[in-house]
Amino acid sequence: MARMPMNERAFDDAEYARAEEQFRRVREHLPEVAVKELSREVVKRLAFRMPKVTHRPDFPTSDEIDKLCAALLSGDRIAADNLIIEARQDGVEVETIYISFLAAAARRLGEKWDADEITFVDVTLACGKLFGIMRGLRHLMAPSIHADRIERPAMFALVPGETHTVGIGIATDIFRRKGWEIDMMVGLDHDTLLKRSDERYYRAIIVVANTDDLLDRVARLVLALRISHPLTHIFVAGNILDHYPEIEGVVGADGVIKDIEEGVARLEEIVELPA
């Protein structure tokens, strides 16, 4: 296949770097069991995107997936990036990169992890690179991910396990009185919340937590939302901000919202941006 010139925006280097930094900080701030859950989340959310039919001519072979996994597990931080860039140069569509290369690699890594063929440290390293590649290609992947979704301005999501619901209810009511169609997700487990959120394309998602021992759940939810909502602005709000001044960087959010007035201003700015 003839090589195609790469679009200069093929990789969002800044977003890739943010994803790498997030995984580094997660390893510093969260216990090992929580880091394992985040790695499982990457594997699960990406592998879920892989279609049942995998014999299309533009899909990678088993050997190509093995090569990508080896690159992800290697100490070379750009080896996997180069394989993806080569595939793009060979004309592989970005949607195929997402639903076959990355998804298949995630599934293969999960199988190796379950079979104890790779260690927790190995898979965490590989998942961090996978997540970084996905974030680096987010602007190209987003159209196919968001296709056929109903667009809504924003969603308020109470972190699974949180029981303090008064604040999120008040905030949602304020925005609804302003005429916004706001979805509120309260009392849902992690998977159900993600499944329901996948039905929409949101300009902004506000993750709300008040209890100080829910940092790991906030990080897991934000990471999962990043995969299914690649262009959405994600913020953290609630009393948990008082306990973790660095929460924005640890969980990979775009920012924090400290009060309703600030929230109204930030969301109005986002909604007015071009889609």
C-alpha positions as CSV (number, residue, x, y, z in Angstrom):
1,M,0.0,0.0,0.0
2,A,1.4,3.4,-0.9
3,R,2.2,5.6,1.9
4,M,0.0,8.6,2.7
5,P,1.4,11.9,4.1
6,M,0.4,12.4,7.7
7,N,-1.9,15.2,8.6
8,E,0.0,17.6,10.8
9,R,-2.7,17.2,13.5
10,A,-2.5,13.4,13.4
11,F,-1.3,13.3,17.1
12,D,-2.4,15.7,19.8
13,D,0.9,15.8,21.6
14,A,-0.3,18.0,24.4
15,E,-3.2,15.7,25.2
16,Y,-1.0,12.7,25.0
17,A,1.4,14.2,27.5
18,R,-1.5,15.0,29.8
19,A,-2.6,11.4,29.7
20,E,0.9,10.2,30.5
21,E,1.2,12.7,33.4
22,Q,-2.2,11.5,34.8
23,F,-1.0,7.9,35.0
24,R,2.2,8.9,36.6
25,R,0.3,10.9,39.3
26,V,-2.2,8.1,39.8
27,R,0.6,5.7,40.7
28,E,1.9,8.3,43.2
29,H,-1.4,9.2,44.9
30,L,-3.5,6.0,44.8
31,P,-3.0,2.6,46.4
32,E,-2.0,-0.3,44.2
33,V,-5.5,-1.8,44.2
34,A,-6.9,1.4,42.8
35,V,-4.2,1.6,40.1
36,K,-5.1,-2.0,39.1
37,E,-8.8,-0.9,38.8
38,L,-7.8,1.9,36.5
39,S,-5.7,-0.4,34.3
40,R,-8.7,-2.8,34.2
41,E,-10.9,0.1,33.2
42,V,-8.7,1.0,30.2
43,V,-8.6,-2.7,29.1
44,K,-12.3,-3.1,29.5
45,R,-13.5,0.1,27.9
46,L,-11.2,-0.2,24.9
47,A,-11.7,-4.0,24.4
48,F,-15.5,-3.4,24.5
49,R,-15.2,-1.3,21.3
50,M,-13.8,-4.2,19.3
51,P,-16.4,-5.5,16.8
52,K,-17.4,-9.2,16.7
53,V,-16.4,-9.3,13.0
54,T,-12.7,-8.9,12.8
55,H,-11.8,-10.3,9.3
56,R,-12.1,-7.0,7.4
57,P,-9.0,-6.5,5.1
58,D,-8.0,-3.3,6.9
59,F,-8.0,-5.0,10.3
60,P,-4.7,-6.0,11.8
61,T,-3.5,-9.6,11.9
62,S,-2.8,-11.5,15.1
63,D,0.9,-11.0,14.5
64,E,0.4,-7.2,14.1
65,I,-1.4,-7.1,17.4
66,D,1.3,-9.1,19.1
67,K,3.8,-6.6,17.7
68,L,1.8,-3.7,19.1
69,C,1.5,-5.4,22.5
70,A,5.2,-6.0,22.6
71,A,5.8,-2.3,21.9
72,L,3.3,-1.3,24.6
73,L,5.1,-3.5,27.1
74,S,8.6,-2.4,26.1
75,G,10.7,0.2,27.8
76,D,10.6,2.3,24.6
77,R,8.0,5.0,25.3
78,I,7.5,5.8,21.6
79,A,7.6,2.3,20.0
80,A,3.8,1.8,20.1
81,D,3.3,5.4,18.9
82,N,5.4,4.7,15.9
83,L,3.4,1.6,15.0
84,I,0.2,3.5,15.1
85,I,1.7,6.4,13.0
86,E,3.0,3.8,10.4
87,A,-0.5,2.3,10.2
88,R,-2.0,5.8,9.6
89,Q,0.7,6.5,7.0
90,D,-0.4,3.3,5.3
91,G,-3.9,4.6,5.0
92,V,-5.6,2.9,7.9
93,E,-8.6,4.9,9.0
94,V,-8.5,6.3,12.5
95,E,-11.8,4.5,13.3
96,T,-10.1,1.2,12.4
97,I,-7.1,2.2,14.6
98,Y,-9.5,2.7,17.5
99,I,-11.9,-0.3,17.1
100,S,-9.3,-2.8,16.0
101,F,-5.7,-1.9,16.8
102,L,-6.2,-0.4,20.2
103,A,-9.2,-2.5,21.2
104,A,-7.6,-5.7,20.1
105,A,-4.3,-4.8,21.9
106,A,-6.4,-4.1,25.1
107,R,-8.1,-7.4,24.8
108,R,-4.8,-9.3,24.3
109,L,-3.2,-7.5,27.3
110,G,-6.2,-8.4,29.4
111,E,-5.9,-12.1,28.4
112,K,-2.1,-12.1,29.2
113,W,-2.8,-10.4,32.5
114,D,-5.5,-13.0,33.5
115,A,-3.1,-15.8,32.5
116,D,-0.3,-14.3,34.6
117,E,1.9,-13.9,31.6
118,I,2.5,-10.2,32.4
119,T,2.7,-8.5,35.7
120,F,0.7,-5.7,37.2
121,V,3.6,-3.3,36.6
122,D,3.7,-4.4,32.9
123,V,0.0,-3.9,32.3
124,T,-0.1,-0.5,34.0
125,L,2.8,0.7,31.8
126,A,1.0,-0.7,28.7
127,C,-2.4,0.8,29.7
128,G,-0.9,4.2,30.3
129,K,0.6,4.1,26.7
130,L,-2.7,2.9,25.3
131,F,-4.7,5.6,27.0
132,G,-2.1,8.2,25.9
133,I,-2.4,7.1,22.2
134,M,-6.2,7.2,22.5
135,R,-6.1,10.7,23.9
136,G,-3.6,11.8,21.3
137,L,-6.0,10.7,18.5
138,R,-9.2,11.9,20.3
139,H,-9.9,14.7,17.8
140,L,-9.9,12.2,14.9
141,M,-11.8,9.4,16.7
142,A,-14.5,11.6,18.2
143,P,-16.8,11.8,15.1
144,S,-17.3,8.0,14.9
145,I,-17.6,7.7,18.7
146,H,-20.3,10.4,18.9
147,A,-22.1,9.3,15.7
148,D,-25.9,9.0,16.2
149,R,-25.8,10.3,19.8
150,I,-28.2,13.0,21.0
151,E,-26.4,16.2,21.9
152,R,-27.0,17.6,25.3
153,P,-25.2,20.5,27.0
154,A,-24.2,18.8,30.2
155,M,-24.5,15.9,32.6
156,F,-24.1,16.0,36.4
157,A,-22.9,12.6,37.6
158,L,-22.8,11.6,41.3
159,V,-19.8,9.3,41.8
160,P,-21.0,5.7,42.5
161,G,-20.9,5.2,46.3
162,E,-21.6,8.8,47.1
163,T,-24.7,9.3,49.3
164,H,-24.9,13.1,49.6
165,T,-27.3,14.1,46.8
166,V,-28.6,17.5,47.9
167,G,-25.9,19.6,46.2
168,I,-26.1,17.9,42.9
169,G,-29.9,18.3,42.9
170,I,-29.7,22.0,43.6
171,A,-27.1,22.5,40.9
172,T,-29.1,20.6,38.3
173,D,-32.3,22.6,39.1
174,I,-30.5,25.9,38.7
175,F,-29.3,25.0,35.2
176,R,-32.7,23.6,34.2
177,R,-34.4,26.8,35.3
178,K,-32.0,28.6,32.9
179,G,-33.5,26.5,30.1
180,W,-30.7,23.9,29.8
181,E,-31.4,20.2,29.2
182,I,-29.3,18.7,31.9
183,D,-29.1,15.0,32.6
184,M,-28.5,14.0,36.3
185,M,-27.1,10.6,37.1
186,V,-27.6,9.7,40.7
187,G,-27.6,6.4,42.6
188,L,-26.2,4.4,39.7
189,D,-23.3,1.9,39.8
190,H,-20.3,2.6,37.6
191,D,-21.2,0.4,34.6
192,T,-24.8,1.6,34.5
193,L,-23.7,5.2,34.7
194,L,-21.3,4.7,31.8
195,K,-23.9,2.8,29.7
196,R,-26.5,5.6,30.1
197,S,-23.9,8.4,29.4
198,D,-23.0,6.7,26.1
199,E,-26.4,7.5,24.8
200,R,-25.5,11.2,24.6
201,Y,-22.9,13.6,23.5
202,Y,-22.2,16.1,26.2
203,R,-20.4,19.4,25.9
204,A,-19.5,19.1,29.6
205,I,-19.7,16.5,32.4
206,I,-19.5,17.5,36.0
207,V,-18.4,14.6,38.3
208,V,-19.6,15.3,41.9
209,A,-18.2,13.7,45.0
210,N,-18.3,14.9,48.6
211,T,-16.8,12.1,50.6
212,D,-13.0,12.2,51.0
213,D,-12.5,8.4,50.5
214,L,-13.9,8.3,47.0
215,L,-10.8,9.6,45.1
216,D,-10.2,6.3,43.4
217,R,-13.8,6.1,42.2
218,V,-13.6,9.7,40.9
219,A,-10.4,8.8,39.0
220,R,-11.9,5.6,37.5
221,L,-15.1,7.4,36.4
222,V,-13.2,10.3,34.8
223,L,-10.9,7.9,32.9
224,A,-13.9,5.8,31.6
225,L,-15.7,9.0,30.5
226,R,-12.6,10.1,28.7
227,I,-12.7,7.0,26.5
228,S,-16.4,7.3,25.6
229,H,-16.5,11.1,25.5
230,P,-13.2,12.1,24.0
231,L,-13.9,15.8,23.4
232,T,-16.1,16.5,26.4
233,H,-14.9,19.0,29.1
234,I,-14.9,17.1,32.4
235,F,-14.9,18.8,35.7
236,V,-14.9,17.7,39.4
237,A,-17.1,19.4,42.0
238,G,-18.2,18.8,45.6
239,N,-16.7,18.8,49.0
240,I,-14.0,16.3,47.9
241,L,-12.1,19.4,46.6
242,D,-11.4,20.5,50.2
243,H,-9.5,17.2,50.8
244,Y,-7.5,16.9,47.6
245,P,-6.1,20.2,46.3
246,E,-4.4,18.3,43.4
247,I,-7.4,16.3,42.4
248,E,-7.6,17.9,39.0
249,G,-4.3,16.5,37.9
250,V,-4.6,13.1,39.7
251,V,-7.9,12.2,38.1
252,G,-7.3,13.9,34.7
253,A,-10.1,16.4,34.8
254,D,-10.1,19.6,32.8
255,G,-10.8,21.6,36.0
256,V,-12.7,21.9,39.2
257,I,-15.9,23.8,40.0
258,K,-15.9,25.2,43.6
259,D,-19.4,26.8,43.6
260,I,-22.5,27.2,41.6
261,E,-21.7,30.7,40.4
262,E,-18.4,29.5,39.0
263,G,-20.1,26.5,37.5
264,V,-22.7,28.5,35.7
265,A,-20.0,30.8,34.2
266,R,-17.7,27.9,33.1
267,L,-20.5,25.9,31.5
268,E,-22.0,28.8,29.6
269,E,-18.6,29.4,28.1
270,I,-18.3,25.8,27.0
271,V,-21.8,25.6,25.6
272,E,-21.2,28.7,23.5
273,L,-18.0,27.2,21.9
274,P,-18.3,25.7,18.4
275,A,-19.1,21.9,18.5
